[in-house]
Amino acid sequence: MSMRGLTVFIADLRKCRIHELEEKRINKEMANIRAQFKRYQKKKYVCKLLYMYILGWDIDFGHAEAVSLISSDKFSEKQMGYLAITLLLTENSELIRLVINSLRKDLDSQNELFNCLALHAIANTGGREMAETLAREVQKLLISPMSKGFVKKKAALCLLRLFRKHSDVLPAVEWAERILPIMDDPDVGVVTSAASLITALAQQYPQQYAMCVPKAIRKLQWLVMESNFPSDYIYYKVPAPWLQVKLLRLLQYYPIPDDEALRQRILDILHCIIQNSREIPRNVQHANALHAILFETINLVIHFGCEPDLLAQAAALLGRFIASKETNVRYLGLETMAHLAGALDNPEPIRRHQELILASLRDRDVSVRRRGLDLLYSMCDVSNSRAIVRELLRYLPMADFALREEMVLKIAILTEKFATEYQWYVDTIIKLLSTAGDQVGEEIWHRLIQIVLGNEGLQEYAARVVLSGLRAPHCPENALKVGAYVLGEFGHLIANEPGCSPMDQFKSLHARFSTAPLATKVMLLTTYLKFVNLFPEIKEPCLRVFERYRYALDVELQQRACEYYHIVNRDTDELLQTVCEEMPPYPARESSLVSRLQRQYLDTEDKRTWVVGGKEANLELKSQDAHSAQAHALAAGTAITNATLAAAAQASAPGPARTAEVNLLNLDEDLSHLNPGEGGSVTGPDGAPEPVRGAGHVKLLTAGQGVLYEDDTIQLGVKSEYHGYQGRLVIYTGNQTGDVLTSFAITVHGVPHVKATTVQAAPTLIQPFAQAPYLVNLECHGAFDVPPHIHVTFGKGGTSGSTAAPVSLHIQLPVSIAKFIEPFSMAATDFFQRWRQLSVNKRESQAVFSAREPFQPEPVRALLRSTGLALLTDADPNPNNFVGVGILVTTSEKVGCLLRLEPSKEHQMYRITVRTTNENFSEILRHHVEDMVNQIEG
């Protein structure tokens, strides 16, 4: 088919010199396409629409025509159709469902080109629905011996994309035995793509994919030592550098092999790579390929950490690299040396290059400066902390704005971590406050206050230092806050020293009052109140300040001034003394600065095998990885359970399944707006604890996720998924304290007709401000009205190793009979016929109850839909009534459920009637819906 019209159209657009002419030509062409969208011109018109879309114009038609091109048997038309859906459609578009059948057909086709087009479209567009429906077909293409190499490569990368987006959908554990043999494929390109996929899978399921280790070692030996490789994959005399890098990276997720033969083989390979890289060639491309392999080799040597000779060679090479004239080499050298600093027991090989590393802070490239900062942070210890902190403070005013906040945080952490005397810590943090100004976060000066309050010998010195800082020409806001707090609490300790009298302290603070932000002014007023209590001789100037701001426009400032004014003017000082009692020391707690810093290092694709922060931080990471590996071992059947749930839903559900996505839940960000819990348990008549409802229980009966229970110590969040008679709950436990929760355990207790099974247990230790998942599978065997519950126990550990009294919570799970209802579509004319058939044999339950608020149809309609019922329109003669139909699925039967809710606006009453095919369910279901409707006004 000729595309001359497209060529002319593009030429016309290029001739348009102003936007208005281009818009006019576009509108004209769109009108022409709307009028003449004929089949033989469909490909050309879709091409024109795509060109307009690429130019930035909105395309609001032509999507269906583009989708229809996919079913064409002509490659050119099919190619254009796939190109259109990848550009015009998103994973949530309604038209995606129309594409899935065509994609499945092309995946099963004997035409490899059609296979590749479908794989491209799935990888670029595919959402959860595509992953659930087509992942197995993609996997079949990957493992099929009939698939060509280029199809297998695309299938591996397509699976990798789906796994990264929807890892909970793919049955990756099932596939381990079939995917791993792909690494033995003779095609180097296939192995390279498979290595990327297996690296991602091994990070989440290390035990199931452990057999990749001998295969990766065998492949590396084939490339590095045997020189047995096809010439097509030689890049500047380096055999398959991309594959070598991927295999070396993959091995970093596993310990060194226990098998002596494998162990010796990988050590020989590492020796060979390092020896071959000692002479760097002048050719840039050749050098880049060697460097890519060499740095991953050094990372693997550091990861194994058991060969002193290899570690010494790595340290010597890194010292040469950080002195290189090439920016990329310096960057990689500094980054890898930071990794080395997190593994060495003796940091002496790194200390030799300390001056060179400090000089990297002044490198012309900002990325090199950032890596130099990471290395300094990792290599710092008691012996060199003062020199490193002093250099960082000296460089701070000249640092890039984007780098300052991270630098300030690291200076604060290093100062606290390696301070041998508190006075140096106070001097450094005060200098940091003065130098960095607004880049200093609240956590830093809060931590300074905590330490000063907890050390009596430090309080007088801190008061003297902050008063000196207040007299400096420039005093940032955070330094002023510290001065206000410290002088208000400990100003009396220096009141008798020259230049430190009460009036001098007051004047030093009040001189900055007028230019201070509102929050700081409020804090200063509180300090003046403390001054009145400590120093009665300066009562009058403080009182004048209170009097002046009693009429301030800001409510907070005005309220404080009024309250303090009346407290000071009382006949007795009893209330003043009570209000201004000395602050008790803060309880010993770990610093929150480290956790804040670690939140900046987020994984994007592959999980980090090490973290910036030295040996201690990496030991902590290994401990977390051990817990993670144990959790994945316990949850090895989770992916299979997902597939079973989905299959059961498709087999049994008469309507679309209701799904709440089960992904990681960020309790702090997503759920903090919900109400806290109401307590853990109460005592029943027999003295045994009775489970109680958390504050989020009712909300979670109709929602897929939310906070179930929360107090000052712990937060329990729930995400749920139901298909047929099966359900799955992920309970996320969040530690809200600065202490470790020890001896942590959750036990799930089922009830008659509900089987509850633990799939993944929570770890016994939960770190401060960390979260841990707990997975539960549910099965409905019959009618139930009492939900299952969980028993949570834990102890709160102190920094000294002591543990508080154990905490025990008994909390109901938000599980009701309605969770196992699937919507059912029924013709409105058939409803009352079926309704009359169920009016016999005690299959009906009816009740009348009053509404607390005037009738509102939308909340009631949304509530009934959330219970799983399909609402029928025009089925009831009264338009105000609600009619719902659903199928309640248990392990032994499917129970038809019909509901009719009749509101009376005049009397503010509801009449609810439920009829089911099994009389055991009518009363329970009616009670549940009645309770839910009663909650609408609440």
Secondary structure, DSSP 8 states (H G I E B T S, - for coil): ---HHHHHHHHHHHH--SHHHHHHHHHHHHHHHHH---GGGHHHHHHHHHHHHHHT----S-HHHHHHHTT-SSHHHHHHHHHHHHHH--TT-TTHHHHHHHHHHHHS-S-HHHHHHHHHHHHHH--HHHHHHHHHHHHHHHH-TTS-HHHHHHHHHHHHHHHHH-TTTS-HHHHHHHHGGGGG-S-HHHHHHHHHHHHHHHHH-TTTTTTHHHHHHHHHHHHHTS----GGGEETTEE-HHHHHHHHHHHTTS---SSHHHHHHHHHHHHHHHHHTSS--S-HHHHHHHHHHHHHHHHHHHHH---HHHHHHHHHHHHHHTT-SSHHHHHHHHHHHHHHHTT-S--HHHHTTHHHHHHGGG-SSHHHHHHHHHHHHHH--TTTHHHHHHHHHHHGGGS-HHHHHHHHHHHHHHHHHH-SSHHHHHHHHHHHHHHHGGGS-HHHHHHHHHHHHT-HHHHHHHHHHHHHHHTSS---HHHHHHHHHHHHHHGGGGTTSTT--HHHHHHHHHTTTTTS-HHHHHHHHHHHHHHHHH-GGGHHHHHHHHHHGGG-SSHHHHHHHHHHHHHHTSSSSHHHHHHT-----------SHHHHHHTT---SSS--SS-SSHHHHHHHHHHHHHHHHHHHHHTTTHHHHHHHHHHHHHHH-SS-----------HHHHSTTS-----SEEE-TTSSEEEB--TTHHHHTTSSEEEEEE-SSEEEEEEEEEETTEEEEEEEEEE-SSS-EEEEEEEEE-BTTEEEEEEE---S-B-TT-EEEEEEEEEE-S--SS--EEEEEEEEB-TTS-B---EEEEEE-S--GGGGEEE----HHHHHHHHHHTSSTT-EEEEEEE-SS---HHHHHHHHHHTT-EE-SS-SSSTT-EEEEEEEE-SS-EEEEEEEEEEETTTTEEEEEEEESSHHHHHHHHHHHHHHHHTS--
